[in-house]
Amino acid sequence: MADYDMVLKYWGPVEADYAAHGSLVLTRLFTEHPDTLKLFPKFAGIAQADLASDTAVSAQGATVLKKLGELLMAKGNHAAILKPLAKSHALQYKIPIVNFKLMTEILVKVMAEKAGLDAAGQQALRNTMGTVIADIEANYKELGFSG
């Protein structure tokens, strides 16, 4: 619970502009881990240099961060939020678990830079995301998806 509270103390700037922060997270994810771009077929025709200014990338990033905000605010009581997300990411989008881990590290960096997330907050974010990712993975197994 303390980890969730710590992360939420820094969530305000992210929440204030989901599109800008979401664009930063996805653009950095695609730049640092180019293979992840293949998981988003709708971005296939966008040049690397244009990702940061693309409205579809910003909109997708906002969607990701809004859902993450819901998960954080649930403070571990997130099964009802997580189950449909895990189902769609397993069966429809086929997103391997490693990609959630990659995105976590990108989010840690962006929040450190843009929201002032300190070292303890960064560890708290890794801890909370570790719990979320473990629960996604458990759902994946139930669904027979070995992502």
N, C-alpha and C positions, 0 to 999 in steps of 0.2 A: 504494500500500500504506500509506503514511504517513497518508493521509486516513482510511482505514478504521480504522487503529489509534487515531487521534485521536478519531473518533466513538465507537468502542467503549469508550474510557475513560469516557465519559459515559453509556453505555447502561445501566449497572447500575440506576439508579432507574426507568427505563422498564421494564426486564425484571422488576423486583421487583413491579410493579403494572401489567401490560399493560392491564387493563380500565379503570382510572382514567385512565391516559395516553391510551389509545385513545378513550375517551369525550371527553376534552378536545380531542383532535385533530379528531375528526369533528364535534363540536358547534361548534367554532370554524370549521371548514371550511364547515359548513352556514349558520352565522351570517354569516360574511364573504363567502361566495359562495353565496347561496341557490339558484342554478340547479343546484348540485351535488346538492342533495337529490333532484332528479328522477332521478338515476342510481341511487338506492336506493329502489325502489318499495315495499319493505316498511316504510319509515319514513314513507310518504306521510300517514298519518293522525295522526302525532304532532305536537302543537303545538310551535312553536319553543321556548316556555318549558319544555317537558317533555323536550326532547332530552337534556339533560345527565344527567337522572336515569333515563332509559329503559334497561332492562337489555339490550334488543336492540341499541341503539346502542353500549353498552359492550362487548358481546360481539363485534360487528362490528369495533369499534376495536381490540380485543385481537387479533383474527385478523389485521388489517392490520399491526399492529406486530410480532407474532410472525413473520410472513413477512418483514417488513423486517429484523428481527433476523437471520434466516437468511441473507438476502442480504448484510447487512453482515459477518457472520462468515465468509462465503465469500470475502471480500476480493477481489472482482473475478472469481473463478472460479465464476460463478453461473449459467452457461448451463442446467444441468440443473434448477435451481430456477426460473429465469426463464421458460423456454420454455412450460411448462404454464400459468403465471400469465398470460403474454402472450396465449396462445391463448384462455383463458377470458374475459379482459378484452376481447379483440377480438371474438370470435365470439358469446359468450354474453351478456356484460354491455354490450358496445359502449361502452367507456369511452374517450373522446377523450384523447389524450396530454396536452393542456393540464391536465387534472385531476390528473395525477401531479405536475405542476409546482406547481399550486396547493397540493396537499397537502404538498409539500416545504417550501414557505414557512411553512405552518401548523406543521409539525413543527419547523422551526427555531425558531419563536417559543416553542412549548411546551417544547422541550428547554432553551432559554435560561432560561425562567422556572422550570421544575420540576427540571431536572437540572444547572443551572449551566453549560450549554454556552456557552463564551466566544466571542469574535469569530472566533478562528482555528478553533475547533470548528464554528462556524456555517458558515464557508466550506468546511471539510472535508466537512460534511454536504451542502452544496449540490454540491460536486464529486462525491462518491460517488453521490448521487442523480442527478446529471447523467449519469454513466456508466450507471447502471441504466436511466434513462428512455431514453437513446439506444439501449440494447440492446432495450428493450421496443418502441421505435419500429421498429427493424430487423425484429423478429419480426412486428410488425403488417404491415409492407410485404410480408414473405414470405407472409403469410396473405391479402393483398389487402385489408386493412382500412386505410382512410385516416382514422384517428382523430386 
